[in-house]
Amino acid sequence: MLRSVPDHLRTTAASDVVTALVLKLRDSKNALVRSTAIATVRSLLVAFCAAPAESPRFAMTRSEYHSLAACWGRSAPCLCRVGSPTCHPETRDYDRFRQWHLHTYCRVAGERVIVDWRSASDVLIRQFCISMAGVAVREAGRPLFPAELVERIARYAALPSCPVGAVGAA
């Protein structure tokens, strides 16, 4: 439906939908509603580069945090409360993603994560950076940019505060 909205209104309309869904998430306790809303928010963030007017500030699981991570950034500090309502132990990939996201993407003081692009522990960082590089390329009007170059951009996005060569060879 949003694709049928005129171009000059599309981003605003998508941002309004994302904001409404974030508000719905804040008040919802139903797991199905939450998972559907989070999947929709993630899709809109990536497809339309649509940021919510109000950043999520409610308790969420680690996977919800990863899905909503693009809501925060330098202009909207990460104020989420990540909690794990399950008995499963904290996984290394989510822990590393959260540390990396807070330090590198949100510029919150803390321990710097040195990303290993090929490591299983850094898979969520890799996915996030590739997704954000894809958004940037599309927004620049280059939807047919070669995948190898998008990956190089993503690698660079993962490392802005790391010394050159800190992550495995490109």
C-alpha positions as CSV (number, residue, x, y, z in Angstrom):
1,M,0.0,0.0,0.0
2,L,2.8,2.4,0.8
3,R,4.3,2.0,-2.6
4,S,1.1,3.5,-4.1
5,V,1.6,6.7,-2.1
6,P,3.1,9.5,-4.1
7,D,6.9,9.6,-3.8
8,H,7.1,13.0,-2.0
9,L,4.8,11.6,0.8
10,R,6.0,8.0,1.0
11,T,8.7,8.4,3.6
12,T,6.5,10.5,5.8
13,A,3.6,8.0,5.5
14,A,6.0,5.1,6.3
15,S,7.4,7.0,9.3
16,D,3.9,7.6,10.6
17,V,3.1,3.8,10.2
18,V,6.4,2.9,12.0
19,T,5.6,5.4,14.8
20,A,2.1,3.9,15.3
21,L,3.6,0.4,15.4
22,V,6.2,1.4,17.9
23,L,3.5,2.9,20.1
24,K,1.5,-0.3,19.7
25,L,4.5,-2.4,20.7
26,R,4.9,-0.3,23.8
27,D,1.5,-1.3,25.1
28,S,1.2,-4.8,23.7
29,K,1.7,-8.0,25.8
30,N,0.5,-10.4,23.1
31,A,3.5,-12.3,21.6
32,L,1.9,-12.7,18.2
33,V,1.0,-9.0,17.9
34,R,4.5,-8.0,19.0
35,S,6.3,-10.4,16.6
36,T,4.1,-9.2,13.7
37,A,4.5,-5.5,14.5
38,I,8.3,-5.9,14.9
39,A,8.6,-7.7,11.6
40,T,6.6,-4.9,9.9
41,V,8.6,-2.2,11.6
42,R,11.9,-3.9,10.4
43,S,10.5,-4.2,6.9
44,L,9.5,-0.5,6.8
45,L,12.8,0.7,8.2
46,V,14.7,-1.2,5.5
47,A,12.3,-0.7,2.6
48,F,11.4,2.9,3.1
49,C,14.2,4.3,5.3
50,A,11.4,5.3,7.7
51,A,12.4,6.2,11.2
52,P,9.8,6.5,13.9
53,A,9.0,9.8,15.5
54,E,9.4,8.1,18.9
55,S,12.1,5.6,19.5
56,P,11.3,2.3,21.2
57,R,11.7,2.7,25.0
58,F,10.2,-0.5,26.3
59,A,11.5,-3.8,27.5
60,M,12.3,-6.2,24.7
61,T,14.1,-9.4,24.0
62,R,17.5,-9.5,22.3
63,S,16.0,-10.6,19.0
64,E,13.5,-7.8,19.2
65,Y,16.4,-5.4,19.9
66,H,18.2,-6.6,16.8
67,S,15.1,-6.2,14.6
68,L,14.5,-2.7,15.9
69,A,18.2,-1.5,16.0
70,A,17.8,0.8,13.0
71,C,15.4,2.9,15.0
72,W,18.3,4.4,17.0
73,G,21.3,6.3,16.0
74,R,23.3,9.4,16.6
75,S,20.1,11.6,16.6
76,A,18.1,9.2,18.8
77,P,20.2,7.6,21.5
78,C,19.4,4.0,22.4
79,L,17.3,4.0,25.5
80,C,15.9,0.5,25.2
81,R,15.8,-2.0,28.1
82,V,16.9,-5.4,26.8
83,G,15.8,-8.3,28.9
84,S,15.5,-12.0,28.2
85,P,12.2,-13.4,29.4
86,T,13.3,-17.0,28.6
87,C,15.4,-19.4,30.5
88,H,17.9,-19.6,27.7
89,P,21.3,-18.2,28.4
90,E,22.5,-15.0,26.7
91,T,24.0,-15.8,23.4
92,R,27.4,-14.4,22.3
93,D,26.1,-13.0,18.9
94,Y,23.4,-10.9,20.6
95,D,25.7,-9.7,23.3
96,R,28.4,-8.7,20.8
97,F,25.7,-7.0,18.5
98,R,24.4,-4.9,21.4
99,Q,27.9,-3.9,22.5
100,W,28.9,-3.0,19.0
101,H,25.6,-1.2,18.2
102,L,25.7,1.0,21.4
103,H,29.4,1.9,20.9
104,T,29.7,2.2,17.1
105,Y,26.2,3.1,15.9
106,C,24.7,5.0,18.8
107,R,28.1,6.4,20.1
108,V,27.4,5.4,23.7
109,A,30.6,5.1,25.7
110,G,31.6,1.6,26.4
111,E,33.8,-1.3,25.3
112,R,34.6,-1.3,21.6
113,V,33.9,-4.5,19.8
114,I,36.5,-5.5,17.2
115,V,34.5,-7.2,14.5
116,D,35.6,-10.3,12.7
117,W,33.6,-10.3,9.5
118,R,33.7,-14.1,9.1
119,S,33.0,-15.0,12.8
120,A,29.8,-16.7,13.7
121,S,29.7,-14.5,16.8
122,D,29.5,-11.4,14.6
123,V,26.8,-12.6,12.3
124,L,24.2,-10.1,13.6
125,I,26.6,-7.2,13.2
126,R,27.3,-8.4,9.6
127,Q,23.5,-8.8,8.8
128,F,22.8,-5.3,10.2
129,C,25.6,-3.6,8.3
130,I,24.7,-5.3,5.0
131,S,21.1,-4.3,5.5
132,M,22.0,-0.6,6.3
133,A,24.4,-0.5,3.4
134,G,21.6,-1.7,1.1
135,V,19.3,1.0,2.5
136,A,22.0,3.7,1.8
137,V,22.6,2.4,-1.7
138,R,18.9,2.4,-2.5
139,E,18.4,5.9,-1.0
140,A,21.3,7.1,-3.2
141,G,19.4,5.9,-6.2
142,R,21.7,3.0,-7.0
143,P,19.5,-0.1,-6.5
144,L,21.6,-2.1,-8.9
145,F,24.9,-1.5,-7.1
146,P,27.1,-4.7,-7.2
147,A,26.6,-6.9,-4.2
148,E,30.4,-7.0,-3.6
149,L,30.5,-3.3,-3.2
150,V,27.5,-3.3,-0.9
151,E,29.4,-5.8,1.3
152,R,32.5,-3.6,1.2
153,I,30.4,-0.6,2.4
154,A,28.9,-2.8,5.1
155,R,32.4,-3.9,6.3
156,Y,33.4,-0.2,6.5
157,A,30.3,0.6,8.4
158,A,31.1,-2.1,11.0
159,L,34.5,-0.6,11.6
160,P,34.4,3.2,11.7
161,S,36.2,3.4,15.1
162,C,38.5,0.5,14.5
163,P,42.1,0.8,13.2
164,V,42.5,-0.2,9.5
165,G,43.0,-3.9,9.2
166,A,41.6,-4.7,12.6
167,V,39.1,-7.0,11.0
168,G,40.2,-9.8,8.7
169,A,41.4,-9.0,5.2
170,A,38.7,-7.7,2.9
